[in-house]
Amino acid sequence: MVNFSKSFSVRTKYGAMATVVFASIYVVGAYISRARKMSKEEHQGPRLTRSMSIAVLHGGQLALQRLFEYHEARADKSAVEIAECELKTHLAEQHPDYKKLQSVIGKLEISGKEAQAVEILKKATAKARNEGRNHEAYEYEMLLVEMLIYKGDFKEALDRECLRHAEISDARRPLFKAIVHIIECNKNEGTKYWREFNDLKGEFHCTPCIKESMEECQLHKLSTNFNEFEKVVHMLKKDIIEAPLFSYPATYGEHKYAIPTHRTTCSSPVFFSDYWMVLKEIQNLCKNSSWSSSGLRYMQGKAETFAGNFSTQDRIPYFVHYNDSIEFPCGFLKKFPISNSDRTDMENCEGVVVVSAIFNDHDKIRQPRGLGSKTLDNVCFFLFIDDVTLKGLVYHRLIPRKSKNYKIGAWRVVKVLSKGLYENPAMNGVIPKYLVHRLFPNSKFSIWIDAKLQLMVDPLLLIHSLVVSENADMAISKHPYYIHTMEEAMATARWHKWWDVDGLKRQMETYCENGLLPWSSNKLPYPSDVPDSALILRRHGLRSNLFSCLLFNELEAFNPRDQLAFAYVRDLMSPRLKLNMFEVEVFEQIVVEYRHNIKRGGGASGRQEAGPKGPKTKKTKRAGPDLLYVNGSCCSKCQKYLLEMWGESES
């Protein structure tokens, strides 16, 4: 550990002196922790961690320069905002000042504009090389390598030509190679290039003399100790992976009220393959010309409700599907009211799509984390909202008031005119949740994620590990507490998750009458009847599309509580669904769960009616006689189910 206390001053735009006190720096961990804390509190403004880490690895003066630049940027944000123009100006000069270029690069990273810097530097490098200005091309490309590292494009950074010139005694070449190899867990190569980096620094007498500042001496020691060097690189890697896709205003509170997990260890971890291998494999799967997404022919026409509201007797014959000529009911018997431009973009999504929805302003928009450098080029992110949610986004200035095409971070936001759909916002939300294969007819894989969740793992890795590698049609987490459908039904009534308790009773009696049984070992390989349906991963094909259509029809017939119909549809449908029901510990590894927005008058699961002062939640409608009795005598249609569930069956 390296300890030192030192104050230094930076001049703000008002001429005042802002003093920053550093105490007890451990691989600049304290500083970086402080930067993280400030970014969480303020949600906006410059950031330092990644460029500071690179600068510390350089050692000495550059690290101190980045500290000054960071604090100047915090005092005068306009200096950061014009950095892109400043970069273009310096690159256009006949004799570029490389020290100034290095400073501008730092400002662009601080402002999160490394992607723009990469494009500018690529063009400048190519132009200089074509004009025979090899020295300028080399220097521009070195800056480009640094920005590619910030951006997370490690392989592309390592492949740049400037890193192949071993005849040039430039310490940046082995430094960048060492960083990339350590990030990619290739410690032997990382150690080799770290040694070369320090050898070159020694040749050019880069060791600070006694007259140098104490900060520079300490930073030099950090860069020349491999264990400390490696820790900074891992910190850099973490910051690159966790770099935010969007800066929210402090008033929005997108990360408030996270629900803690109670498991300190994970007994059933999920393992992910190499990102680049996964990317290539999924790209090949999506481009496969022999891919057949579905053999279903969907019912056309018009109806009073979105899915036609078929009776139980009319729905049951569709559970067995072996005749592709039969038209299948699967919603869209009323128009799904979105704009033509949104519809076109949805149809153009041809690979993997991640879908979410916020209706009735029930949740916050949360950006996915841990995305690979090519994921946004290969995965579509679509979020469906209604007018109520849109008003909230406009209020927080996340969306311009007069804009028609909405984009917030990774999410393409699609406005749905829910007036012509269902009265209940939760029912409108299950349209994109279960009919994703119809909204995105050319997508091959999809991930549904409830808006209460934040995705923490790259969706390509999730699809590969939980669907492709398991040869599954669908992957979904087991429920943390229940395994029987009736347990979930009782909890739904007990905790007022649905207003019509009598309707819940009729639903369960319908399912018991038509073959629903409690879970037992006879249902294996299905390990449970109750999922946590907040996260659903699908391979679009006959079986998963059939399941989704059948389940949506049940939701329209009864209520949007999809866990109640899950086992009924899964067990009765044919052909059988290949389902990967993974452990709760896996769910907790790959997402963070947050509480819904707190609202007066109940949530979206209750039925709402318009009133003079806004929406009102309809009072709970209690159930009739107990499930075991009909007209005061034994027995109801669910008696056999309940006795088996309780282990009291005669057999």
C-alpha positions in Angstrom: 0.0 0.0 0.0 1.2 3.5 -0.8 0.3 6.3 1.6 0.9 10.0 1.1 -1.0 13.2 1.9 -0.7 16.1 -0.4 -2.8 19.1 -1.4 -2.8 20.7 -4.8 -4.8 23.4 -6.4 -6.6 23.9 -9.7 -8.0 27.2 -10.9 -11.7 27.3 -11.7 -13.4 29.4 -14.4 -14.2 31.9 -11.7 -10.6 32.3 -10.7 -11.1 30.7 -7.3 -8.7 28.0 -6.1 -10.3 24.6 -5.6 -8.2 22.4 -3.3 -8.3 18.6 -3.6 -6.9 16.6 -0.7 -5.6 13.1 -1.4 -5.0 10.7 1.5 -4.1 7.1 1.5 -4.0 6.1 -2.1 -3.9 2.4 -2.9 -3.4 2.0 -6.6 -5.4 5.2 -6.8 -8.3 3.2 -5.4 -9.4 5.9 -3.0 -9.5 8.4 -5.8 -11.4 6.1 -8.2 -13.8 5.1 -5.4 -14.4 8.8 -4.9 -15.0 9.4 -8.6 -17.5 6.5 -8.6 -19.3 7.9 -5.6 -19.6 11.4 -7.2 -20.9 9.9 -10.5 -23.6 8.0 -8.6 -24.6 11.1 -6.7 -24.6 13.5 -9.6 -25.5 11.2 -12.5 -24.0 13.7 -14.9 -20.8 15.5 -15.7 -17.2 14.3 -16.4 -15.8 11.0 -15.3 -12.2 10.1 -14.7 -11.7 6.5 -13.7 -10.7 4.9 -17.0 -8.3 7.6 -18.3 -6.9 8.0 -14.8 -6.1 4.2 -14.7 -4.3 4.4 -18.0 -2.4 7.5 -16.8 -1.4 5.8 -13.6 -0.1 2.8 -15.7 2.0 5.3 -17.7 3.3 6.6 -14.4 4.3 10.1 -13.3 3.4 13.3 -15.1 0.6 12.0 -17.3 -1.4 10.8 -14.3 -1.1 14.2 -12.6 -2.1 15.9 -15.8 -5.2 13.8 -16.0 -6.1 14.8 -12.4 -5.8 18.5 -13.3 -7.9 18.0 -16.5 -10.6 16.2 -14.6 -11.0 18.9 -12.0 -10.9 21.6 -14.6 -13.6 19.8 -16.5 -15.7 19.6 -13.3 -15.3 23.3 -12.8 -15.9 24.3 -16.5 -18.0 21.6 -18.3 -18.0 23.7 -21.5 -14.3 22.8 -21.9 -15.3 19.1 -22.1 -18.2 19.8 -24.4 -16.0 21.5 -27.1 -13.3 18.8 -26.9 -14.6 17.0 -30.0 -14.2 20.2 -32.1 -10.8 20.8 -30.4 -9.6 17.4 -31.5 -10.6 18.1 -35.1 -8.9 21.5 -35.0 -5.6 20.1 -33.7 -5.6 17.2 -36.2 -6.0 19.7 -39.0 -2.9 21.7 -38.0 0.2 21.4 -40.3 2.4 20.5 -37.3 0.1 18.9 -34.6 1.0 19.4 -31.0 0.9 15.8 -29.7 0.9 16.9 -26.1 -2.3 18.9 -26.7 -3.8 16.0 -28.6 -3.1 13.7 -25.6 -4.9 16.3 -23.4 -7.9 16.5 -25.6 -8.1 12.7 -25.8 -8.3 12.7 -22.0 -11.2 15.2 -22.0 -13.1 13.1 -24.6 -12.8 10.0 -22.4 -13.8 12.1 -19.3 -17.0 13.2 -21.2 -17.8 9.6 -22.4 -17.2 10.5 -26.1 -14.6 7.8 -26.9 -16.8 6.5 -29.7 -16.7 9.8 -31.5 -13.0 10.1 -30.9 -12.4 6.7 -32.4 -14.1 7.6 -35.6 -12.2 10.9 -35.9 -8.9 9.3 -35.2 -9.5 6.5 -37.7 -10.1 9.0 -40.4 -7.1 11.1 -39.4 -4.8 8.0 -39.3 -5.9 6.8 -42.7 -5.6 10.3 -44.2 -2.1 10.8 -42.8 -1.0 7.4 -44.0 -2.3 8.0 -47.5 -0.5 11.4 -47.7 2.8 9.7 -46.7 2.9 11.5 -43.3 3.9 8.3 -41.5 5.0 9.9 -38.2 1.6 11.7 -37.8 -0.2 8.5 -38.7 1.8 6.6 -36.1 1.0 9.2 -33.4 -2.7 9.3 -34.3 -2.9 5.6 -34.2 -1.4 5.4 -30.8 -4.1 7.8 -29.5 -6.6 5.6 -31.3 -5.4 2.5 -29.5 -5.9 4.2 -26.2 -9.5 5.2 -27.1 -10.3 1.7 -28.4 -9.2 0.3 -25.0 -11.6 2.8 -23.3 -14.3 1.7 -25.6 -13.8 -1.9 -24.8 -12.6 -2.9 -28.3 -9.6 -4.8 -27.0 -9.0 -7.1 -30.0 -9.2 -4.2 -32.5 -6.8 -2.2 -30.3 -4.3 -5.1 -30.2 -4.5 -5.5 -34.0 -3.6 -1.9 -34.9 -0.4 -1.5 -37.0 1.4 0.9 -34.6 1.7 -1.9 -32.0 3.6 -4.1 -34.4 6.5 -1.7 -34.8 9.0 -3.3 -32.4 11.8 -1.3 -34.0 10.4 1.9 -32.5 11.4 2.5 -28.9 8.1 3.7 -27.7 7.0 2.7 -24.1 3.3 3.0 -25.1 3.5 0.0 -27.4 4.3 -2.6 -24.7 2.2 -0.7 -22.2 -1.0 -1.0 -24.3 -0.2 -4.6 -25.1 0.3 -5.4 -21.4 -3.0 -3.8 -20.6 -5.0 -5.7 -23.2 -3.4 -9.1 -22.4 -4.1 -8.7 -18.7 -7.7 -7.6 -19.4 -8.1 -10.7 -21.6 -6.7 -12.9 -18.8 -3.4 -13.7 -20.6 -1.1 -13.0 -17.7 2.0 -14.5 -19.2 1.9 -12.2 -22.2 0.9 -9.3 -20.0 3.9 -9.9 -17.7 6.2 -10.0 -20.7 5.1 -6.7 -22.2 5.0 -5.1 -18.7 8.7 -5.9 -18.3 9.4 -4.5 -21.8 7.5 -1.3 -20.8 9.6 -0.8 -17.7 12.8 -1.6 -19.6 12.0 1.1 -22.2 11.1 3.6 -19.4 14.5 2.8 -17.8 16.4 3.4 -21.1 14.9 6.9 -21.4 15.6 7.7 -17.7 12.0 8.0 -16.8 12.6 7.4 -13.1 11.6 10.6 -11.2 14.5 12.4 -9.6 14.5 13.7 -6.0 13.2 17.1 -7.3 10.1 15.6 -8.8 6.8 15.9 -6.9 6.0 13.2 -4.3 2.8 12.3 -6.2 4.9 11.6 -9.4 7.3 9.5 -7.4 4.6 7.4 -5.9 2.8 6.9 -9.2 6.1 5.8 -10.8 6.4 3.1 -8.1 2.9 2.0 -8.8 3.6 1.5 -12.5 6.9 -0.4 -11.8 5.3 -3.0 -9.4 3.5 -5.7 -11.4 1.1 -6.6 -8.7 0.0 -3.0 -8.3 0.0 -2.6 -12.1 -2.3 -5.6 -12.5 -4.7 -4.3 -9.9 -5.1 -1.0 -11.8 -5.7 -2.9 -15.0 -8.4 -5.0 -13.4 -9.9 -1.8 -12.0 -9.8 -0.3 -15.5 -11.5 -3.4 -17.0 -14.3 -3.1 -14.4 -14.8 0.6 -15.3 -14.9 -0.1 -19.0 -17.4 -2.9 -18.6 -19.6 -0.8 -16.2 -19.4 2.5 -18.2 -22.9 3.9 -18.2 -24.8 4.1 -21.5 -26.8 7.0 -20.5 -26.6 9.8 -17.8 -29.9 10.3 -16.0 -30.8 13.5 -14.1 -30.5 13.2 -10.4 -34.3 13.6 -10.0 -35.1 10.4 -12.0 -33.6 8.0 -9.4 -33.2 5.0 -11.7 -31.2 3.1 -9.2 -33.2 3.6 -6.1 -34.8 0.8 -4.0 -32.8 -2.2 -5.2 -34.0 -5.4 -3.6 -31.1 -7.2 -1.8 -30.4 -10.9 -2.3 -29.9 -13.1 0.7 -27.5 -15.7 -0.7 -23.9 -15.1 0.1 -22.7 -18.0 -2.1 -23.8 -19.4 -5.4 -24.2 -23.2 -5.5 -25.4 -23.3 -9.2 -23.3 -20.7 -11.1 -23.7 -20.1 -14.8 -20.6 -20.2 -17.0 -20.1 -18.0 -20.0 -18.0 -18.8 -23.1 -15.5 -16.4 -24.8 -17.4 -13.3 -26.0 -15.9 -13.3 -29.5 -16.6 -17.0 -30.0 -20.2 -16.5 -28.8 -20.6 -13.4 -31.1 -19.5 -15.4 -34.1 -21.6 -18.4 -33.3 -24.8 -16.4 -32.8 -24.2 -14.4 -35.9 -23.9 -17.7 -37.9 -27.1 -19.0 -36.3 -29.0 -15.9 -37.2 -27.7 -15.9 -40.8 -28.4 -19.6 -41.3 -30.6 -19.8 -44.4 -32.1 -23.1 -43.3 -33.5 -21.5 -40.1 -37.2 -21.9 -39.8 -38.7 -19.6 -37.2 -42.1 -21.2 -37.0 -44.6 -23.4 -38.7 -47.6 -21.5 -37.3 -50.1 -19.8 -39.6 -51.7 -17.0 -37.6 -55.4 -16.2 -37.6 -56.3 -13.0 -39.4 -59.3 -10.8 -39.1 -60.9 -8.5 -36.6 -62.4 -9.0 -33.2 -63.6 -7.0 -30.2 -60.5 -7.8 -28.2 -56.8 -8.1 -29.2 -56.8 -11.9 -29.0 -60.5 -12.7 -29.7 -61.3 -13.7 -26.2 -61.9 -17.4 -27.1 -63.8 -19.6 -24.6 -62.1 -22.5 -22.8 -63.8 -25.0 -25.2 -62.5 -23.0 -28.2 -59.0 -22.6 -26.8 -58.3 -26.3 -25.9 -58.2 -27.8 -29.4 -55.2 -25.5 -30.3 -53.0 -27.1 -27.6 -52.1 -30.0 -29.9 -50.6 -28.7 -33.0 -49.4 -31.0 -35.8 -51.2 -29.5 -38.8 -49.5 -26.4 -40.2 -52.4 -25.5 -42.4 -54.6 -24.6 -39.4 -54.8 -20.9 -38.6 -53.7 -20.3 -35.0 -55.1 -17.6 -32.7 -52.2 -15.5 -31.5 -53.4 -11.9 -30.9 -53.4 -9.0 -33.4 -57.1 -9.3 -34.1 -57.0 -5.6 -33.4 -54.3 -3.3 -34.6 -51.3 -2.8 -32.4 -51.2 1.0 -32.3 -47.6 2.1 -32.9 -46.0 4.3 -35.6 -45.0 3.0 -39.0 -41.4 4.0 -38.4 -41.3 2.0 -35.2 -42.9 -1.0 -36.9 -40.3 -0.9 -39.7 -37.4 -0.8 -37.3 -38.9 -3.7 -35.4 -39.2 -5.7 -38.6 -35.6 -4.9 -39.5 -34.3 -6.4 -36.3 -33.0 -9.7 -37.6 -30.9 -11.3 -34.9 -31.3 -10.9 -31.2 -33.8 -8.5 -29.6 -34.1 -7.5 -25.9 -37.6 -6.3 -25.1 -39.1 -4.5 -22.1 -42.2 -2.4 -21.3 -43.3 0.3 -18.9 -47.0 1.0 -18.8 -48.7 3.4 -16.3 -45.3 4.8 -15.3 -44.8 1.7 -13.2 -41.0 1.5 -13.4 -37.8 3.3 -14.3 -35.8 2.8 -17.4 -32.6 1.0 -16.5 -29.6 0.6 -18.9 -28.1 -2.9 -19.5 -24.6 -3.4 -18.0 -21.6 -5.5 -19.0 -22.2 -5.2 -22.8 -19.5 -6.4 -25.1 -18.0 -3.9 -27.6 -20.0 -5.3 -30.6 -23.3 -6.1 -28.8 -25.1 -2.9 -29.6 -24.3 -3.6 -33.3 -25.8 -7.0 -33.1 -28.6 -6.8 -30.5 -31.7 -4.6 -30.7 -33.1 -3.1 -27.5 -36.8 -2.0 -27.6 -38.8 -0.5 -24.8 -42.6 -0.1 -25.1 -44.3 2.7 -23.2 -47.8 4.3 -23.0 -48.8 8.0 -22.7 -48.6 8.0 -18.9 -45.0 6.8 -18.9 -44.1 9.2 -21.8 -45.3 12.2 -19.7 -43.0 11.1 -16.9 -40.1 10.8 -19.3 -40.8 14.3 -20.7 -41.1 15.7 -17.2 -37.6 14.4 -16.3 -36.3 15.6 -19.7 -35.2 12.2 -20.8 -37.2 12.6 -24.0 -37.6 15.9 -26.0 -41.2 17.1 -25.9 -41.6 17.4 -29.7 -39.5 14.4 -30.7 -41.1 11.5 -32.6 -38.2 9.0 -32.5 -37.2 8.2 -28.9 -33.8 6.8 -27.8 -32.6 6.6 -24.2 -29.2 4.9 -23.9 -29.4 1.5 -25.4 -33.2 1.5 -25.6 -35.2 2.4 -28.7 -38.5 3.6 -27.0 -41.8 2.8 -28.8 -44.9 4.7 -27.8 -48.1 2.5 -27.8 -51.5 4.2 -27.9 -53.0 1.9 -25.3 -56.5 3.5 -25.6 -57.5 0.9 -28.2 -56.1 -2.1 -26.3 -56.9 -3.3 -22.8 -58.2 -1.3 -19.9 -55.5 -2.7 -17.6 -52.0 -1.5 -18.2 -50.5 -4.8 -17.0 -52.4 -6.6 -19.7 -51.0 -4.3 -22.3 -47.6 -5.1 -21.0 -47.9 -8.8 -21.7 -48.4 -8.2 -25.4 -44.7 -7.5 -26.0 -43.8 -10.0 -23.3 -45.4 -13.0 -24.9 -46.0 -11.9 -28.5 -42.4 -10.8 -29.1 -42.1 -13.2 -32.0 -45.0 -11.5 -33.8 -43.8 -7.9 -33.1 -40.3 -8.9 -34.3 -41.0 -11.4 -37.0 -37.4 -11.6 -38.3 -35.7 -12.0 -35.0 -34.2 -15.4 -34.1 -33.7 -15.0 -30.4 -35.3 -12.7 -27.8 -34.9 -11.7 -24.2 -37.9 -10.3 -22.3 -36.8 -8.4 -19.2 -39.3 -6.8 -16.8 -38.6 -3.1 -16.3 -38.0 -3.7 -12.6 -34.8 -5.6 -13.5 -31.4 -4.3 -14.7 -29.5 -6.7 -17.0 -26.0 -7.2 -15.7 -24.6 -9.7 -18.3 -24.3 -9.3 -22.1 -27.4 -10.7 -23.8 -25.4 -12.6 -26.3 -23.6 -14.5 -23.5 -27.0 -15.2 -21.8 -28.6 -16.5 -25.0 -25.6 -18.7 -25.7 -25.3 -20.2 -22.2 -28.9 -20.6 -21.2 -30.6 -21.4 -24.6 -28.1 -22.4 -27.3 -25.8 -24.5 -25.1 -28.7 -26.1 -23.4 -30.5 -26.9 -26.7 -33.6 -25.2 -25.2 -36.5 -23.4 -26.8 -36.9 -21.2 -23.7 -35.0 -20.4 -20.5 -36.6 -19.0 -17.4 -35.8 -19.0 -13.7 -37.5 -21.2 -11.1 -39.6 -19.3 -8.6 -37.6 -18.7 -5.3 -40.4 -20.1 -3.1 -43.1 -22.0 -4.9 -43.2 -25.1 -7.0 -47.0 -25.7 -7.3 -49.3 -23.5 -9.4 -51.9 -23.5 -6.5 -49.3 -22.0 -4.2 -48.8 -19.1 -6.5 -52.6 -18.7 -6.9 -53.0 -18.5 -3.1 -50.2 -16.0 -2.8 -51.8 -13.9 -5.7 -55.0 -13.7 -3.7 -53.4 -13.3 -0.3 -51.1 -10.4 -1.4 -53.8 -8.7 -3.6 -51.7 -9.2 -6.8 -55.0 -9.4 -8.7 -58.3 -7.7 -7.7 -60.7 -10.5 -8.7 -60.2 -13.3 -6.3 -63.4 -15.1 -7.4 -62.0 -15.0 -10.9 -58.7 -16.6 -9.7 -60.8 -19.4 -8.2 -62.7 -20.0 -11.5 -59.4 -20.0 -13.4 -57.9 -22.6 -11.1 -61.0 -24.8 -11.3 -60.9 -24.5 -15.1 -57.3 -25.7 -15.1 -57.9 -28.5 -12.6 -60.9 -29.7 -14.6 -58.8 -29.8 -17.8 -55.8 -31.7 -16.5 -53.6 -29.4 -14.4 -51.8 -31.5 -11.7 -49.4 -30.4 -8.9 -45.7 -30.7 -9.6 -44.2 -34.1 -8.9 -41.2 -36.1 -10.1 -43.4 -37.4 -12.9 -43.1 -33.9 -14.5 -39.3 -34.1 -14.8 -37.3 -32.8 -16.6 -39.4 -29.8 -15.7 -38.2 -29.0 -12.1 -41.1 -26.8 -11.1 -44.5 -25.5 -12.1 -43.9 -21.9 -11.1 -41.3 -19.7 -12.8 -40.1 -16.2 -12.1 -41.2 -14.8 -15.4 -39.5 -11.4 -15.1 -36.8 -12.7 -17.4 -37.5 -15.0 -20.4 -35.0 -16.1 -23.0 -36.3 -17.6 -26.2 -35.2 -19.2 -29.4 -38.0 -18.3 -31.8 -39.3 -21.5 -33.3 -42.5 -23.6 -33.5 -42.5 -24.8 -29.9 -41.6 -21.5 -28.2 -44.0 -19.6 -30.4 -46.8 -22.1 -29.8 -46.3 -21.8 -26.1 -46.3 -18.0 -26.2 -49.5 -17.8 -28.2 -51.3 -20.3 -26.0 -50.2 -18.6 -22.8 -51.3 -15.2 -24.1 -54.7 -16.5 -24.9 -55.0 -17.7 -21.3 -54.0 -14.3 -20.0 -56.7 -12.6 -22.0 -59.3 -15.1 -20.9 -58.5 -14.7 -17.2 -55.8 -12.1 -16.0 -52.2 -11.0 -16.7 -50.8 -13.1 -13.9 -48.7 -15.3 -16.3 -47.3 -17.6 -13.6 -50.8 -19.1 -13.0 -51.2 -20.3 -16.6 -47.5 -21.3 -17.1 -47.6 -25.0 -16.1 -51.1 -25.6 -17.5 -50.0 -24.5 -21.0 -46.6 -26.1 -20.8 -47.9 -29.5 -19.7 -50.8 -29.8 -22.1 -49.2 -28.4 -25.3 -47.9 -30.7 -28.0 -45.2 -30.7 -29.3 -43.5 -30.5 -25.9 -41.5 -27.4 -25.0 -37.7 -27.8 -24.4 -37.4 -25.7 -21.3 -34.4 -24.7 -19.2 -35.6 -23.7 -15.8 -32.5 -22.4 -14.2 -31.8 -21.9 -10.5 -32.7 -18.7 -8.6 -28.9 -18.1 -7.9 -28.4 -17.8 -11.6 -31.2 -15.2 -11.9 -29.5 -13.2 -9.1 -26.2 -13.4 -10.9 -27.4 -11.9 -14.2 -29.9 -9.2 -13.1 -30.5 -6.7 -10.3 -34.1 -6.3 -9.1 -35.6 -3.0 -8.1 -38.9 -2.1 -6.5 -41.7 -0.7 -8.7 -42.4 3.0 -8.6 -44.4 3.9 -5.4 -47.8 5.2 -6.3 -50.9 6.1 -4.5 -54.0 4.0 -5.3 -52.3 0.7 -6.0 -50.2 -0.7 -8.8 -50.8 -1.9 -12.3 -52.0 -5.4 -11.2 -55.2 -3.9 -9.9 -58.0 -2.9 -12.2 -58.2 0.8 -12.7 -61.1 3.1 -13.6 -61.1 6.7 -14.5 -62.2 9.2 -11.8 -62.4 12.9 -11.4 -59.0 13.0 -9.7 -57.3 10.4 -11.8 -57.2 6.6 -11.9 -58.8 4.6 -9.1 -58.0 1.1 -8.2 -61.1 -1.2 -8.1 -61.7 -2.9 -4.8 -60.8 -6.5 -4.4 -63.7 -8.9 -5.3 -63.5 -11.7 -2.8 -63.9 -15.4 -3.7 -67.0 -17.5 -3.1 -66.9 -20.9 -1.3 -63.7 -22.6 -0.5 -62.0 -24.5 -3.3 -62.7 -27.8 -1.6 -66.4 -27.4 -1.5 -69.2 -26.6 -4.0 -72.6 -25.5 -2.6 -71.4 -26.5 0.9 -70.6 -30.1 0.1 -67.4 -31.8 -1.0 -65.9 -31.6 -3.6 -64.7 -28.9 -6.0 -62.9 -29.5 -9.3 -59.5 -28.9 -7.5 -59.9 -31.3 -4.6 -57.7 -34.0 -6.3 -55.1 -31.3 -7.0 -55.0 -30.0 -3.5 -54.9 -33.4 -1.8 -52.0 -34.5 -4.0 -50.2 -31.2 -3.3 -50.7 -31.7 0.4 -49.7 -35.4 0.2 -53.1 -36.6 1.3 -54.2 -38.4 -1.8 -55.6 -42.0 -1.3 -53.3 -43.3 -4.0 
